[in-house]
Amino acid sequence: MSTQLTYGSTVYLKNQGDDNQNRWLSGCRDSGNNNVRTSNKETEKDRIKTYKWEIWKRWNDMGSGDIQSGDYLYLRCLFMDDRWLTGGWEPDNKGVRTDNGGTQFGTSYEWRVSLRHDDDDVGRPIYFGDAVYFAVYLRVEVVDNPGLFLSGGRTTGNNEVRTQKDIDKPGTFQWMLEEVERYDIA
């Protein structure tokens, strides 16, 4: 039986796009530690921490307890302190990066995790090995805000990561959760 995902878990996120063999979400990828992409973690052992994501309940509180479909969370890149996944940036709200947030934490850092891209699964437990969707809601006060879904393995080279509302290539929006073993977290 699989282990249920909890706040405080450390995960690798594998993109499920058809052409994305071994494409994993990786943050802190440039000199400013902002760039995000999908790459093969097996070929970058010296950068393995850029592929590790810690799940927090709030930006200032790791929290505890089980995560269910429909919950909101924050994803912290373990390459360095205070680098969080944020999406919905320019141009056209498609930009994704890792940033320190600071006093700028807002809805662009808070991701809704779900087993489906619609609301038919709210409240169901999420387990390691599940393929999930992440959506960021930039203006939560807008009625019927569809959210912007995290998509990876885009463009030539299958390394672009972006957010968008239209699910045009379903697999590129799904992320398989792989647990980082306790001995491998450092």
Secondary structure, 3 states (H helix, E strand, C coil): CCCECECCCEEEEEECCCCCCCCEEECCCCCCCCCCEEECHHHCHHHHHHHCEEEECECCECCCCECECCCEEEEEECCCCCCEEEEEECCCCCEEEEECCHHHCCHHHCEEEECCCCCCCCCCECECCCEEEEEECCCCCCCCCCCEEEEEEECCCCCEEEEECCCCCHHHHCEEEEECCHHHCC
